[in-house]
Amino acid sequence: MFGRLGAPEIVLILVVVMLLFGAKRLPGMARSFGQSVRILKSETQALRKDHADEPQADTYAAAPTPALQPESARQPAPEAAEADIPHRR
């Protein structure tokens, strides 16, 4: 029902708009509508660019947990490292 707008329906809608708002206000309304569409378009492009610039979670490998690291790659905890160093006074 609403998806089939022909030429007579569009002309009728335009006549109703002209009667409601007047011919003097229509150019200003069209100008502000065009500016709004332009701003919306630029903002959506900026959001798409920001989204494309963000790194994806899959691109970074997670750091392996200490339990899964080989024995040679493990580093001692800071407390254990301090305990191995003789204290000088």
Secondary structure per residue as TSV (DSSP state, phi and psi in degrees):
chain	resnum	aa	ss	phi	psi
A	1	M	-	360.0	-50.0
A	2	F	-	-87.5	-16.4
A	3	G	S	-80.6	-9.1
A	4	R	-	-111.7	74.8
A	5	L	-	-93.0	119.5
A	6	G	-	-99.5	-173.2
A	7	A	H	-62.6	-42.8
A	8	P	H	-63.9	-36.3
A	9	E	H	-68.0	-40.8
A	10	I	H	-65.8	-40.6
A	11	V	H	-63.1	-41.6
A	12	L	H	-62.6	-41.6
A	13	I	H	-63.6	-42.8
A	14	L	H	-64.0	-38.5
A	15	V	H	-64.7	-42.8
A	16	V	H	-63.0	-42.1
A	17	V	H	-63.2	-42.1
A	18	M	H	-61.4	-40.6
A	19	L	H	-69.8	-36.7
A	20	L	H	-71.7	-46.3
A	21	F	H	-102.5	-23.8
A	22	G	-	89.4	153.5
A	23	A	T	-70.7	-27.0
A	24	K	T	-73.5	-31.2
A	25	R	T	-88.1	-17.1
A	26	L	H	-63.3	-43.1
A	27	P	H	-62.1	-39.5
A	28	G	H	-65.5	-39.8
A	29	M	H	-66.3	-40.3
A	30	A	H	-65.8	-38.3
A	31	R	H	-64.6	-45.9
A	32	S	H	-67.8	-33.9
A	33	F	H	-65.2	-41.8
A	34	G	H	-63.6	-40.6
A	35	Q	H	-64.5	-39.8
A	36	S	H	-63.8	-42.7
A	37	V	H	-64.8	-40.7
A	38	R	H	-62.9	-43.3
A	39	I	H	-65.0	-44.0
A	40	L	H	-60.8	-41.4
A	41	K	H	-64.3	-44.8
A	42	S	H	-66.5	-37.0
A	43	E	H	-67.4	-40.6
A	44	T	H	-67.2	-35.5
A	45	Q	H	-65.8	-38.9
A	46	A	H	-65.6	-40.0
A	47	L	H	-65.0	-40.6
A	48	R	H	-63.9	-40.4
A	49	K	H	-65.5	-43.5
A	50	D	H	-62.5	-39.4
A	51	H	H	-67.5	-36.4
A	52	A	H	-71.8	-29.5
A	53	D	H	-78.2	-20.6
A	54	E	S	-69.9	137.0
A	55	P	-	-70.8	143.1
A	56	Q	-	-80.9	151.9
A	57	A	G	-66.0	-26.6
A	58	D	G	-77.7	-16.9
A	59	T	G	-76.6	-23.2
A	60	Y	S	-101.0	132.3
A	61	A	-	-82.8	140.0
A	62	A	-	-72.6	144.7
A	63	A	-	-68.5	134.8
A	64	P	-	-68.0	147.4
A	65	T	-	-74.2	154.0
A	66	P	G	-58.2	-33.2
A	67	A	G	-69.2	-24.5
A	68	L	G	-94.1	-8.1
A	69	Q	S	-78.5	148.8
A	70	P	-	-67.5	157.9
A	71	E	G	-58.8	-36.0
A	72	S	G	-72.1	-23.6
A	73	A	G	-89.8	-12.5
A	74	R	-	-72.0	140.5
A	75	Q	-	-106.8	143.5
A	76	P	-	-68.9	152.0
A	77	A	-	-64.1	154.6
A	78	P	H	-58.2	-36.1
A	79	E	H	-66.8	-39.6
A	80	A	H	-68.9	-35.8
A	81	A	H	-66.1	-39.3
A	82	E	H	-69.8	-32.1
A	83	A	H	-69.9	-29.4
A	84	D	H	-77.9	-19.6
A	85	I	S	-87.4	127.3
A	86	P	-	-68.5	139.1
A	87	H	-	-82.1	132.1
A	88	R	-	-111.0	137.7
A	89	R	-	-122.1	360.0
